[in-house]
């Protein structure tokens, strides 16, 4: 957007009125790393006046587990019950793997065409920090646009789950029926983040295996330490079939009961507050380091010292102190 | 040291003459996080004129493997052959566990009393970044003091190994004989760092088990990808008995042949250069962030915004940008 056309209050108003084109363009804006766009994004975020809150659901699952099919079925059920649903995909690797960028909407064919749904594929960006900010700010825009549910989908690679866990109100782990007691490559940390484990594909030939897998995970969850943010019975394992649309209503009922309990017990707000503080600290570090990296004099000073540093003629801490001192100027001690 | 008594050139001269008291006091200085001491440490490091290089040996092993006994035996053999040996312990947990702070010297009774040996226990500091700088700078002081070998001992916890790997010329992993083909809790990453795996306790009843374990690791090492920094046959697995002083000469011969090859092939210098560049970048980030954290105005600005941040009334990135802008002043873009 050129500077002349950019009137943040006007864009904010359109987003809050539910204008999908304004929302889509605003998400494009927060995805940009360009300084002008970052400044505009900041103005826009500040111009948002609503206090609307969606239920932010983080969702993960290893490839092949049927995540897109699940989101399609689950999302359709929500929009058909009158809710507005946004889907944001987080895939730090999508720039390389390619597939998912074009694939997301195709695989969620019915949902993507529903007027109450909004699906936004991953931006082609590999930097996890950039993806984190974009997803967080896109979520805020979707909330301002009045969506009731924001599904934040991620792939089972570990780091992105942790990131999504730091911005979601609840976290759902989707698993496939396993033969025997395999662990399906799910990292322990991701399992500990889950509020709900859904064993998908509980249909046809896999139904018996799904039942066993579900019982295994239910048993494993019972052995885990009770968390302060959980009512009795959570985290919980359930069977679902995205293809047959079985267990989806029950999943939504469980999610709602968890949300209700957390809101009543102050956990909802305190978790969001802690998440905001966490991201502020992360952004603070990032912003400061970026300034240093983009400062021509600091870059030149570092480059000039590289030879002495590499030769061990100046201690790394001493060289660093010099660069920082010249960057910050004589006033800052 | 008070400012009046502090003459860096004089201290540097005494260290380079082999004055142990000056070395010990200088290490205490680089261990301090106090700003005055940091400034003095920087002056001292700059005043060191020598280009002496020791062989920096990183050494790790899980508890119970006989690390202290090994260092005692191995170190004694080196000093008795005319070399000067310094031992630095890295134990980020020592402040909590307590034991090792007093234990180090006691457990290396003979070595610690030898005039050519210098043993420095872990400082009571838990911050890994601080431990990294202290160990690096203490190593530089030991090199200036003319030690031929600096043994940097660490415990098998993962993060500290990686850190020591970034400042050592070669890395030795000490293991105990295992029953069957257990992995002894050694992380794959640590095994991949090792130049030499020594199976200790190859004596008495454990000799046969040590032989099997050694063969297992030798096999595992052969399956690993060839590294650019290795001559033929490395990394290597050997059996040793610290108690019976068996295999120690052979270990030292292997280490020397590795060092010679690396020096002849330019690997030694390029590794040190890369390590210095790595630490410069780490120190640069650390120094800048520390300034922000210690800036009263930035701290006050962050605190003043906390309520709005936690309530979600201001986006984390927007709040961070404001704090950084006011910290850096209007000149810095």
Boltz contact constraints between the chains, C-beta under 6 A:
constraints:
  - contact:
      token1: [A, 42]
      token2: [B, 318]
      max_distance: 6.0
  - contact:
      token1: [A, 45]
      token2: [B, 315]
      max_distance: 6.0
  - contact:
      token1: [A, 45]
      token2: [B, 318]
      max_distance: 6.0
  - contact:
      token1: [A, 133]
      token2: [B, 317]
      max_distance: 6.0
  - contact:
      token1: [A, 273]
      token2: [B, 310]
      max_distance: 6.0
  - contact:
      token1: [A, 276]
      token2: [B, 309]
      max_distance: 6.0
  - contact:
      token1: [A, 276]
      token2: [B, 310]
      max_distance: 6.0
  - contact:
      token1: [A, 276]
      token2: [B, 312]
      max_distance: 6.0
  - contact:
      token1: [A, 276]
      token2: [B, 316]
      max_distance: 6.0
  - contact:
      token1: [A, 277]
      token2: [B, 310]
      max_distance: 6.0
  - contact:
      token1: [A, 279]
      token2: [B, 316]
      max_distance: 6.0
  - contact:
      token1: [A, 280]
      token2: [B, 309]
      max_distance: 6.0
  - contact:
      token1: [A, 280]
      token2: [B, 316]
      max_distance: 6.0
  - contact:
      token1: [A, 280]
      token2: [B, 319]
      max_distance: 6.0
  - contact:
      token1: [A, 280]
      token2: [B, 320]
      max_distance: 6.0
  - contact:
      token1: [A, 283]
      token2: [B, 316]
      max_distance: 6.0
  - contact:
      token1: [A, 283]
      token2: [B, 317]
      max_distance: 6.0
  - contact:
      token1: [A, 283]
      token2: [B, 320]
      max_distance: 6.0
  - contact:
      token1: [A, 284]
      token2: [B, 320]
      max_distance: 6.0
  - contact:
      token1: [A, 285]
      token2: [B, 289]
      max_distance: 6.0
  - contact:
      token1: [A, 287]
      token2: [B, 320]
      max_distance: 6.0
  - contact:
      token1: [A, 287]
      token2: [B, 321]
      max_distance: 6.0
  - contact:
      token1: [A, 287]
      token2: [B, 324]
      max_distance: 6.0
  - contact:
      token1: [A, 288]
      token2: [B, 292]
      max_distance: 6.0
  - contact:
      token1: [A, 288]
      token2: [B, 324]
      max_distance: 6.0
  - contact:
      token1: [A, 289]
      token2: [B, 285]
      max_distance: 6.0
  - contact:
      token1: [A, 292]
      token2: [B, 288]
      max_distance: 6.0
  - contact:
      token1: [A, 309]
      token2: [B, 276]
      max_distance: 6.0
  - contact:
      token1: [A, 309]
      token2: [B, 280]
      max_distance: 6.0
  - contact:
      token1: [A, 310]
      token2: [B, 273]
      max_distance: 6.0
  - contact:
      token1: [A, 310]
      token2: [B, 276]
      max_distance: 6.0
  - contact:
      token1: [A, 310]
      token2: [B, 277]
      max_distance: 6.0
  - contact:
      token1: [A, 312]
      token2: [B, 276]
      max_distance: 6.0
  - contact:
      token1: [A, 315]
      token2: [B, 45]
      max_distance: 6.0
  - contact:
      token1: [A, 316]
      token2: [B, 276]
      max_distance: 6.0
  - contact:
      token1: [A, 316]
      token2: [B, 279]
      max_distance: 6.0
  - contact:
      token1: [A, 316]
      token2: [B, 280]
      max_distance: 6.0
  - contact:
      token1: [A, 316]
      token2: [B, 283]
      max_distance: 6.0
  - contact:
      token1: [A, 317]
      token2: [B, 133]
      max_distance: 6.0
  - contact:
      token1: [A, 317]
      token2: [B, 283]
      max_distance: 6.0
  - contact:
      token1: [A, 318]
      token2: [B, 42]
      max_distance: 6.0
  - contact:
      token1: [A, 318]
      token2: [B, 45]
      max_distance: 6.0
  - contact:
      token1: [A, 319]
      token2: [B, 280]
      max_distance: 6.0
  - contact:
      token1: [A, 320]
      token2: [B, 280]
      max_distance: 6.0
  - contact:
      token1: [A, 320]
      token2: [B, 283]
      max_distance: 6.0
  - contact:
      token1: [A, 320]
      token2: [B, 284]
      max_distance: 6.0
  - contact:
      token1: [A, 320]
      token2: [B, 287]
      max_distance: 6.0
  - contact:
      token1: [A, 321]
      token2: [B, 287]
      max_distance: 6.0
  - contact:
      token1: [A, 324]
      token2: [B, 287]
      max_distance: 6.0
  - contact:
      token1: [A, 324]
      token2: [B, 288]
      max_distance: 6.0
